[in-house]
Amino acid sequence: MLKAADIMTNDVATIRSSATVSEAVKLMRARDWRALIVERRHPQDAYGIITNSDIISKVIAYGKNPSKVRVYEIMTKPCITVNPDLGVEYVARLFADNHLLQAPVIQGELIGIISASDIICKSEFIELPRTLVLEQELQEAIKKSREICANTSPRSEECAAAWDVVDELQAEIAHQEAKQLHKTAFEEFCEEFPEAYRERQFDDWCSG
């Protein structure tokens, strides 16, 4: 799966919170940036962000003088940040849930910025949909689980752990496709090997 680090833009600009909006606009125009990351005042401080939408909706729309308005007056701080190891589909979900168009990529410090355009233009969701990848992973996980159970025992800890992975993959596929999962692969395995059923501390592996 592609990660945020694979599609983010390393060329990211920062600006002081005390700078004017006019200065921010000049910086944006210089490199055709749509957002600037607002610098932290100290290492424990949070990052902020100012976007072209902020400037349009909070300055231009009200006829304010951009030379008189400071970045800190219209920025978002703290802003939502993205871990570089986060999968692209989860970045997309984060953007959708929070109505984001850009977000800084942080790993201790600022290392890049990721935008909705990066997700659309640089990811492989058209050529290789996530559900297809998950289906491939699922079939491999089922095969591996059966091999582990055959080499150990249907009641072994290794067998249980392997089927946990399968359950997670099936649940994710069901979520992606908005479908209800009627029978898991492990439940089908239990029908073949009833001895695989045993009590767990939380839920039963099989339906009966």
C-alpha positions in Angstrom: 0.0 0.0 0.0 1.2 3.5 -0.9 2.0 5.7 2.1 1.7 9.4 2.7 5.5 9.6 2.3 5.2 8.2 -1.2 2.9 10.9 -2.6 3.6 13.9 -0.4 5.3 17.1 -1.7 8.7 17.7 -0.1 8.7 21.3 -1.4 6.8 22.9 1.5 6.9 26.5 2.6 6.6 27.9 6.1 5.7 31.3 7.3 5.7 33.1 10.7 2.4 33.5 12.5 3.2 37.2 12.8 3.6 37.7 9.1 0.9 39.6 7.2 -1.5 37.9 4.9 0.0 40.1 2.1 3.4 38.4 2.7 1.7 35.0 2.7 0.0 35.7 -0.7 3.4 36.8 -2.2 5.0 33.6 -1.0 2.1 31.5 -2.4 2.3 33.2 -5.7 6.0 32.7 -6.0 5.7 28.9 -6.2 2.0 28.4 -6.9 1.4 27.0 -3.4 -2.1 26.6 -2.1 -1.1 26.4 1.6 1.7 27.5 3.9 2.6 25.8 7.1 2.8 28.2 10.1 6.1 27.8 12.0 6.2 26.7 15.6 7.3 29.2 18.2 9.2 26.4 20.1 9.7 22.7 19.8 6.7 21.8 21.9 4.4 24.2 20.0 1.8 22.9 17.4 2.0 23.6 13.7 -0.6 25.7 12.0 -1.7 26.1 8.4 -3.0 28.9 6.3 -4.7 28.1 3.0 -5.9 30.1 0.0 -9.4 29.3 1.2 -8.7 31.0 4.5 -7.5 34.1 2.6 -10.5 34.2 0.3 -13.1 33.5 3.0 -11.7 35.5 5.9 -9.9 38.4 4.2 -10.9 39.1 0.6 -14.6 38.3 1.1 -14.8 41.0 3.8 -12.7 43.6 2.0 -10.0 43.5 4.6 -6.6 44.9 3.9 -4.2 41.9 3.6 -1.3 44.2 4.8 -3.1 44.8 8.1 -4.2 41.2 8.8 -1.8 38.8 10.4 -1.4 35.1 9.6 -2.3 34.1 13.2 -5.7 35.8 12.9 -6.9 33.5 10.1 -4.8 30.4 10.4 -5.9 27.0 11.7 -3.8 25.9 14.8 -3.3 23.3 15.8 -3.8 21.8 12.4 -4.4 18.1 11.6 -1.2 16.4 10.7 -0.4 13.2 8.8 2.1 10.6 9.7 4.4 9.7 6.7 3.7 6.0 7.3 -0.1 6.3 7.1 -1.6 4.5 4.1 -3.0 6.7 1.4 -6.5 5.4 1.7 -6.5 6.4 5.4 -5.1 9.8 4.5 -8.1 10.1 2.1 -10.5 9.1 4.9 -8.9 11.6 7.2 -9.3 14.3 4.6 -12.9 13.4 4.0 -13.9 13.2 7.6 -12.3 16.6 8.4 -13.0 18.4 5.1 -9.3 18.9 4.4 -7.6 19.9 1.2 -4.0 20.0 2.6 -2.2 18.8 5.7 1.4 18.9 6.8 3.3 15.6 7.1 5.1 15.4 10.4 7.6 12.9 11.8 9.0 14.8 14.8 9.4 17.8 12.5 7.9 19.0 9.2 9.0 16.8 6.3 6.4 17.6 3.7 2.8 18.5 2.8 0.1 16.3 1.3 -2.9 17.6 -0.6 -6.1 16.2 -2.1 -4.5 16.7 -5.5 -1.6 14.4 -4.4 -4.0 11.7 -3.4 -5.8 11.9 -6.8 -2.8 12.3 -9.1 -0.1 10.2 -7.4 -1.9 7.3 -5.9 -2.8 4.0 -7.7 -6.5 3.9 -6.7 -7.6 3.9 -10.3 -5.1 1.3 -11.6 -5.2 -0.8 -8.5 -8.3 -0.3 -6.3 -7.8 -0.9 -2.6 -10.5 -3.6 -2.5 -8.6 -5.6 -5.1 -5.4 -5.4 -3.1 -7.3 -6.4 0.0 -8.8 -9.4 -1.8 -5.4 -10.5 -2.9 -4.1 -10.1 0.7 -7.1 -12.0 2.0 -6.6 -15.1 -0.2 -2.9 -15.2 0.7 -3.8 -14.9 4.4 -6.3 -17.7 4.2 -3.8 -19.9 2.5 -1.2 -19.1 5.1 -3.6 -19.7 7.9 -4.5 -23.2 6.6 -0.9 -24.0 6.3 -0.1 -22.9 9.8 -3.0 -24.9 11.2 -2.0 -28.0 9.3 1.6 -27.8 10.5 0.6 -27.1 14.2 -2.9 -27.8 15.2 -6.3 -26.2 14.5 -6.4 -25.4 18.3 -2.9 -23.9 18.5 -2.1 -20.3 19.4 -0.4 -19.9 16.0 -3.5 -21.0 14.2 -5.6 -18.6 16.2 -3.3 -15.6 15.5 -3.2 -16.4 11.7 -7.1 -16.4 11.5 -7.2 -13.2 13.4 -5.4 -11.6 10.5 -7.9 -13.1 8.1 -10.8 -11.8 10.2 -9.4 -8.2 10.1 -8.9 -8.3 6.4 -12.5 -9.6 5.8 -13.9 -6.9 8.1 -12.0 -4.2 6.2 -13.2 -5.5 2.8 -16.8 -5.5 4.1 -16.3 -2.0 5.3 -14.9 -0.9 2.0 -17.8 -2.4 0.1 -20.4 -1.5 2.6 -21.6 -5.1 2.9 -22.6 -7.2 5.8 -20.3 -10.1 6.4 -22.5 -13.2 6.9 -19.8 -15.8 7.4 -16.1 -15.4 7.9 -13.4 -17.6 6.4 -12.6 -18.9 9.9 -16.2 -19.9 10.4 -16.0 -22.0 7.2 -12.7 -23.4 8.5 -14.5 -24.4 11.8 -17.1 -26.3 9.8 -14.3 -28.4 8.4 -12.4 -28.6 11.7 -14.8 -28.3 14.7 -11.9 -28.8 17.1 -10.6 -25.3 16.1 -13.4 -23.8 18.2 -12.5 -22.8 21.6 -13.4 -20.1 24.0 -11.7 -16.7 23.9 -11.4 -14.0 26.5 -13.6 -11.7 24.4 -15.6 -13.2 21.5 -15.9 -16.7 20.0 -14.0 -17.4 16.9 -16.9 -19.3 15.3 -20.6 -18.9 15.4 -21.2 -22.4 16.7 
